[in-house]
């Protein structure tokens, strides 16, 4: 914790002064005093342990399900998704642009798994764009698990930014008349449509 060349502040009795909120530092002190491993607020305590470079505690916390799931499982999953971070930022940008003077805003998300599916969805995406409905496309990418896991990742990352958001199915009935073959394929017979909608609540 005190490996920096900068001098640390001490009180009259030589105790170090740490100018940092103590809510999640308390478990750090418990670990340093007695080796007690934290069992609550794991992600936030993990960030504290990283900040203070307490590597033994960092390694212990990385073996716990919450951190293991984030660092190993979820992040490895997202590596399969091209331009995930860029598309996430675009999704948030569009949600804010649509929010002016409105309590809620919606952004359609399209997740495609192949070039063929991307070509099929291109017509529908173009149609939505012509109606000035914001759309963000993810893929083509062959996900190692359910498409819903990508939507769940988006929801987690958006809520971590402080947004109030929900994800639901998207079904524009006008598709049925303009693109009947695609409507039947993606909105009638398939269990999962490549289209969904993220609804942001602003007030």
SVG drawing of the C-alpha trace seen along z (x, -y; Angstrom):
<svg xmlns="http://www.w3.org/2000/svg" viewBox="-50 -19 61 41">
<polyline fill="none" stroke="black" stroke-width="0.4" points="0.0,0.0 2.8,-2.4 5.4,-1.4 5.2,-4.8 8.2,-7.1 5.8,-9.9 5.7,-10.5 2.6,-9.3 0.7,-11.4 1.0,-10.3 -0.5,-11.5 1.4,-12.4 1.7,-8.7 3.0,-7.6 -0.3,-6.2 -0.9,-6.6 -3.7,-8.8 -5.7,-7.4 -8.0,-10.0 -10.5,-7.6 -14.1,-6.6 -14.1,-3.8 -17.3,-1.9 -15.5,0.7 -12.1,0.2 -13.2,1.7 -13.1,5.3 -9.6,4.5 -8.5,3.7 -10.2,6.9 -8.2,8.9 -4.9,7.1 -5.5,7.6 -6.8,11.2 -6.8,12.6 -10.6,12.6 -11.8,12.8 -14.7,10.4 -18.1,12.0 -20.1,8.9 -19.9,6.2 -17.3,8.3 -17.0,6.3 -16.4,3.0 -14.0,4.5 -12.2,6.1 -11.7,2.6 -10.4,1.3 -7.9,4.2 -6.8,3.4 -6.5,-0.3 -4.2,0.4 -2.4,3.2 -3.0,5.8 -2.3,8.7 -2.9,11.7 -6.4,10.3 -6.9,9.6 -6.1,13.2 -8.4,14.5 -11.3,12.4 -10.7,13.4 -11.5,17.0 -14.9,16.0 -17.8,16.6 -18.8,13.0 -15.3,11.9 -14.5,15.1 -17.8,14.9 -17.0,11.3 -13.3,11.6 -13.3,15.1 -16.7,16.0 -18.4,12.7 -15.4,10.9 -14.3,14.0 -17.8,14.2 -17.8,10.6 -14.5,11.2 -16.6,13.1 -18.7,10.0 -17.0,7.6 -17.0,3.9 -19.0,4.6 -17.7,1.5 -18.2,-0.8 -21.8,0.4 -22.6,0.0 -21.5,-3.6 -23.6,-4.1 -26.6,-2.6 -26.2,-5.0 -25.7,-8.0 -28.8,-7.2 -30.9,-6.7 -29.9,-10.2 -30.6,-11.7 -34.1,-10.2 -34.8,-11.4 -35.2,-15.1 -38.6,-16.1 -39.6,-12.5 -39.9,-10.4 -38.7,-7.3 -36.7,-6.6 -36.2,-3.4 -33.4,-1.9 -33.8,1.2 -31.0,3.8 -30.4,6.4 -28.2,9.4 -27.2,11.5 -25.1,14.7 -24.1,15.0 -23.5,13.0 -26.6,14.6 -28.8,13.4 -27.2,10.0 -28.1,9.7 -31.7,10.7 -32.0,8.2 -30.5,5.4 -33.9,4.8 -35.6,4.5 -32.8,2.3 -33.1,0.0 -36.8,-0.2 -36.4,-1.2 -33.9,-3.8 -36.3,-5.2 -38.8,-5.7 -36.1,-7.3 -36.1,-4.5 -32.6,-4.1 -31.0,-0.7 -27.7,0.8 -26.6,4.0 -24.3,6.5 -22.6,9.2 -22.3,11.2 -20.8,13.3 -21.1,16.9 -21.9,16.7 -20.7,19.6 -24.0,19.5 -27.5,18.1 -28.1,14.8 -29.9,13.7 -26.6,13.7 -25.4,10.8 -28.6,8.9 -28.0,9.6 -24.4,8.2 -25.7,5.1 -28.3,4.6 -25.6,5.1 -23.2,2.6 -25.9,0.0 -27.2,0.2 -23.6,0.0 -23.5,-3.4 -26.5,-4.5 -29.2,-4.2 -32.7,-2.8 -33.3,-0.4 -35.2,2.7 -35.0,5.1 -38.0,6.5 -39.1,8.1 -39.6,5.8 -42.4,6.5 -43.3,3.9 -46.6,5.1 -45.9,3.0 -43.1,5.5 -45.9,8.0 -47.2,6.1 -43.9,4.8 -41.7,7.9 -44.0,10.8 -41.4,13.5 -39.0,12.0 -41.8,11.3 -42.9,14.9 -39.3,16.0 -38.3,13.7 -41.5,12.9 -43.8,15.9 -41.9,19.1 -38.6,18.5 -38.4,18.8 -36.0,15.9 -36.1,12.9 -32.8,11.0 -34.6,7.8 -35.3,6.5 -35.8,3.1 -34.0,1.3 -36.3,-1.1 -34.6,-3.9 -36.6,-5.6 -35.4,-9.1 -37.9,-10.4"/>
</svg>
